[in-house]
Amino acid sequence: MSDNGETGTTMTSTEQSPNGGAVAATDEAAELGDCCICYTPVTHDPAAAEADDELALAAPRQLCSSSCNATVCRECVVRHMTITIKDGFDGKAVAMTCPACGPTHIMKSRVWSELLASHDPSLLETVQQRAANLLSLQCFNCHKRSNALFEDYTNDESNTELLKKLMGGDEAYAQLDLIRTDYLRGFSTDREGLLRAGAVKATDLLCGIEALLGDRAADVITAGDQTGPAPLIKPLLNSIEDPERRATLQVSYLRKHPQIITKCCGLEHCFNCHVKGSHQGQTCDEYQASKVTVDDVIPCPKCQVNLVKGDGCNAINCICGHSFDWGEQLSQLHERLAKVFEDAYPSKPSEVAAHVLYTSDPPHLKVQARAWANSNPGLISTARSDLWTRKMGSHAAEAALQAQTSGSPTNPNSILAREYAKHHQADIQAQKETRKHARAAAWQAYHGPNSACAAIYGLLNPRTLHGRLRLQHGAWCEVAENQKLMSEEGARVRIRHAEAWDYLHGGAGNELYSEDAALEAADGIGGRAEAVQSDTLRRLLDDWCRVNKDRMTTARARRWAARCLEGADLEHGAVALDPTAVALDVEETVAKRPSRKVKLDLDAFVKLNGPRVDELRAARSDERARRFAKRFAGVARPERAAAQHAFALAPGAEVNPASAYAVPLSQWMGDWYARARRMLRSRAADQKEMLLEAIAWVDASSAQSEFEYARMEVLYEQHQRKEREDKARLGAKNSLLDQLRAQSNGAAAAADAHVLDQKTQGGGRKNVEADAADSKARAEAAEEELDAWLASSLDSLGLDQELHGGYVKGIMGGARRLGSKPLPKRAQGVVEILSAATEHEFDEGKLTRDLCARWMALKSLQTQAAQAQKAVKKAQQAALKVPSATDNKAAAADGVDGADDWNVS
């Protein structure tokens, strides 16, 4: 049996052929093939590998199991093991995985240990030391650090017989041997055995052994003593040579049975909790939970190292290689903490938890209480409410309000007060009402009959209210009776503010000055806007405008009249105008639209002078209607002609008379009015006057019967105009088709003539091709001559042809792409570089001129060759791709078909 529990042979030098003769090294290499990692031919003969540099010495066959048929050279295996060891760390044992089969397949320990010992014995010691570090333990008596690794490997007959005896016979031992082999090689392929197919861990091996032992497992797999682990585990560990496999199995065993006896003092210790004794009455999880002082520190489930999570997701990778979910482990930790707390205080855990969280008890007890509280939110809420009631007695509601409105939300008193408020909402609400009435009474007592006035000024100047006054002011204002008093007092305050504004701007007898000042300040005109930047003056102005709305309207109307009399901001220049006429001109869009502030003055003037504006509007409308009717006095049916002309001034979008006739006349007339009003804003002055006259005549006309006939005439004329436009489009389209047909016939005739010319003069293309070949040959010869000259020049300077020649050619190529103008400058730069690279003396000017001249000559020949090649391509296209007359006619026909769909605009 091999160290992995498998049988097999290992070839060390040469193998024997079936007839007993040695196989040659080359034949063996051909049989083994190449290394699956570096693809180097391999052999098992050390002499052949040393004699031939192209051969590599192969590693032993079946590295990890009998099913491993990979061919790997020793150098690749050693390199793989070296990298694995150096990438590891002291907190994790090194598993020597197979470089060919993957990370779940472990090599035979005898194979990799011999390879490491021959390559670097220190690496082998590192593997053994890291395996021992897994079981490091410090004695709590002598404080000496040692390890509990069972280091003896004695897989002899006595050990085998002992395992058979403990397992209960040869059949059970055979099953043990199978699952031990799967554990040693790291994987299992037996889908019907004790272990599942796939990767095999130490815990899987222990579970398989317990399944084999059945009821006897408790007798042979128990806690160890001073001499080592349990009776069955001792010989089982003795049978494993791989230190990583042995240490991993022993750690898994100690996780389940953590009681261990130290080698130095013979005292009992807990391997999981690292404490003296065995913490009787508690499991390891319960004991560790009872000592936790911070509820966001979690021990690794595998190595028990305490971890703190920073940022990122919940996927955690410990330094020992174990991966777990932080959120899941945190929930499990909190569950264990809650269970420990409930077991410690089974009678009244909620009261104890509330008291512990409120006071400064030991940290570990506070962590447990917090975990229990998170698991029982309803019970802890009730307990906190009861605790607040016991502390505060009859003043609990008042104290809860006070605690919630002062102090930090995380303060213990604030937390208890919030929970009390949840369970005693009626008491809290009653206390709020009592406090509100007390504060309102305090405000009333402090200000007496001026309480409403003081409340108004408190709203206007909230910065004057501080601390307790702000609370009293808010409580007094919330009372319904006081809100009515504040409304009445607010009106009186606004009147006093308006009087204060009048007093500041002239007092009694200077009302006009006060109105003008308020108007300028409200509109932001002149220096008045800057004068009311303070809050007090702005408040006086706002209250004056609210109290004196009629005076403000009168002031705006007066300013509009003054503006018109002065001729300011109007199209008519500085000419005194009638304010009413100008207002009507703006309404009728005859005058330009004023700005927003001027528009406010105009609206105020129209509001105060409505009768005068209506009278002037009616007079203008009558005059315009008479002028419009006078235009058609000499024609037959003047009213119908006038209506037809009026409707034509603002035509609609209807072009189909049938659909337009279906619209009622009243609706059609409303649409006409809307179109006419919109057109007034965009027409010129003379056209606007005509539209205004038409609108006035239509409004004043009583011949409604003529409107229907006029509408029919306008719609019919629109329809006729549309037909004429369509006919003009059709004519333009037919003209275009005639032009395209003429071009088609001409193109067909030209194509036939060109084909005939090509047939009679076919030798011209051959001459062009000959000229192109001659130009290309001359350019290639010039390039070879330049290369030869450059080589001889570099040789004379003692420079490397490949290095400096390639560099110079690269610069030459770049210069050719840039054109002929920078060639002299580039040539001078090349010569300077060559001068710096050589120690020989030479005429830099002569070399620069020669290089530039040869360079330009080569470029000229290359340009001629390129032009000749283009001429060849054109000749080939003309001879081989000339379309026939039929093709040209077809193309022209396509153009005619496309023109049929063309919409002539």
Stockholm file with secondary structure:
# STOCKHOLM 1.0

chainA/1-905         MSDNGETGTTMTSTEQSPNGGAVAATDEAAELGDCCICYTPVTHDPAAAEADDELALAAPRQLCSSSCNATVCRECVVRHMTITIKDGFDGKAVAMTCPACGPTHIMKSRVWSELLASHDPSLLETVQQRAANLLSLQCFNCHKRSNALFEDYTNDESNTELLKKLMGGDEAYAQLDLIRTDYLRGFSTDREGLLRAGAVKATDLLCGIEALLGDRAADVITAGDQTGPAPLIKPLLNSIEDPERRATLQVSYLRKHPQIITKCCGLEHCFNCHVKGSHQGQTCDEYQASKVTVDDVIPCPKCQVNLVKGDGCNAINCICGHSFDWGEQLSQLHERLAKVFEDAYPSKPSEVAAHVLYTSDPPHLKVQARAWANSNPGLISTARSDLWTRKMGSHAAEAALQAQTSGSPTNPNSILAREYAKHHQADIQAQKETRKHARAAAWQAYHGPNSACAAIYGLLNPRTLHGRLRLQHGAWCEVAENQKLMSEEGARVRIRHAEAWDYLHGGAGNELYSEDAALEAADGIGGRAEAVQSDTLRRLLDDWCRVNKDRMTTARARRWAARCLEGADLEHGAVALDPTAVALDVEETVAKRPSRKVKLDLDAFVKLNGPRVDELRAARSDERARRFAKRFAGVARPERAAAQHAFALAPGAEVNPASAYAVPLSQWMGDWYARARRMLRSRAADQKEMLLEAIAWVDASSAQSEFEYARMEVLYEQHQRKEREDKARLGAKNSLLDQLRAQSNGAAAAADAHVLDQKTQGGGRKNVEADAADSKARAEAAEEELDAWLASSLDSLGLDQELHGGYVKGIMGGARRLGSKPLPKRAQGVVEILSAATEHEFDEGKLTRDLCARWMALKSLQTQAAQAQKAVKKAQQAALKVPSATDNKAAAADGVDGADDWNVS
#=GR chainA/1-905 SS CCTTSCCCCCCSSCCBCTTSCBCCHHHHHHHHCBCTTTCCBEESCHHHHHHCTTCEEBCCSCSSSTTCCCCCBHHHHHHHHHHHHHHCCTTSCCCCEETTTEEEEECCHHHHHHHHHHHCHHHHHHHHHHHHHTTEEECTTTCCEEECCCCCCCCSHHHHHHHHHHHTSHHHHHHHHHHHHHHHHTEECCSSSSSCSEECCHHHHHHHHHHHHGGGHHHHSCCCBTTBSCTTHHHHHHTCCCHHHHHHHHHHHHHHSCEEECTTTCCEEETTTTEESCCTTSCHHHHHHHTCCCTTEEECTTTCCEEECCSSCSEEECTTSCEEEHHHHHHHHHHHHHHHHHHHSCSCHHHHHHHHHHTTCCHHHHHHHHHHHHHCHHHHHHHHHHHHHHHHGGGHHHHHHHHHHSSCTTSHHHHHHHHHHHHCHHHHHHHHHHHHHHHHHHHHHHHGGGHHHHHHHHHHCGGGCCTHHHHHHHHHHHSHHHHHHHHHHHHHHHHHHHHHHHHHTTCTTCHHHHHHHHHHHHHTCTTHHHHTCSHHHHHHHHHHHHHCHHHHHHHHHHHHHHHHHHTTTSTTCSCCCCHHHHHHHHHTTSSCCCCHHHHHHHHHHHHHTHHHHHHHHHHHHHHHHHHHHHTTTTSSSHHHHHHHHHHHHSCCSCCCHHHHHTSCHHHHHHHHHHHHHHHHTTSCHHHHHHHHHHHHHHHHCCCHHHHHHHHHHHHHHHHHHHHHHHHHHHHHHHHHHHHHHHHHHHHHHHHHHHHHHHHHTTHHHHHHHHHHHHHHHHHHHHHHHHHHHHHHHHHHHTCCIIIIIHHHHHHHHHHHHHCSTTHHHHHHHHHHHHHHHCCSCCCHHHHHHHHHHHHHHHHHHHHHHHHHHHHHHHHHHHHHSCCCHHHHHHHHHHHHHHHHTCCCC
#=GC SS_cons         CCTTSCCCCCCSSCCBCTTSCBCCHHHHHHHHCBCTTTCCBEESCHHHHHHCTTCEEBCCSCSSSTTCCCCCBHHHHHHHHHHHHHHCCTTSCCCCEETTTEEEEECCHHHHHHHHHHHCHHHHHHHHHHHHHTTEEECTTTCCEEECCCCCCCCSHHHHHHHHHHHTSHHHHHHHHHHHHHHHHTEECCSSSSSCSEECCHHHHHHHHHHHHGGGHHHHSCCCBTTBSCTTHHHHHHTCCCHHHHHHHHHHHHHHSCEEECTTTCCEEETTTTEESCCTTSCHHHHHHHTCCCTTEEECTTTCCEEECCSSCSEEECTTSCEEEHHHHHHHHHHHHHHHHHHHSCSCHHHHHHHHHHTTCCHHHHHHHHHHHHHCHHHHHHHHHHHHHHHHGGGHHHHHHHHHHSSCTTSHHHHHHHHHHHHCHHHHHHHHHHHHHHHHHHHHHHHGGGHHHHHHHHHHCGGGCCTHHHHHHHHHHHSHHHHHHHHHHHHHHHHHHHHHHHHHTTCTTCHHHHHHHHHHHHHTCTTHHHHTCSHHHHHHHHHHHHHCHHHHHHHHHHHHHHHHHHTTTSTTCSCCCCHHHHHHHHHTTSSCCCCHHHHHHHHHHHHHTHHHHHHHHHHHHHHHHHHHHHTTTTSSSHHHHHHHHHHHHSCCSCCCHHHHHTSCHHHHHHHHHHHHHHHHTTSCHHHHHHHHHHHHHHHHCCCHHHHHHHHHHHHHHHHHHHHHHHHHHHHHHHHHHHHHHHHHHHHHHHHHHHHHHHHHTTHHHHHHHHHHHHHHHHHHHHHHHHHHHHHHHHHHHTCCIIIIIHHHHHHHHHHHHHCSTTHHHHHHHHHHHHHHHCCSCCCHHHHHHHHHHHHHHHHHHHHHHHHHHHHHHHHHHHHHSCCCHHHHHHHHHHHHHHHHTCCCC
//
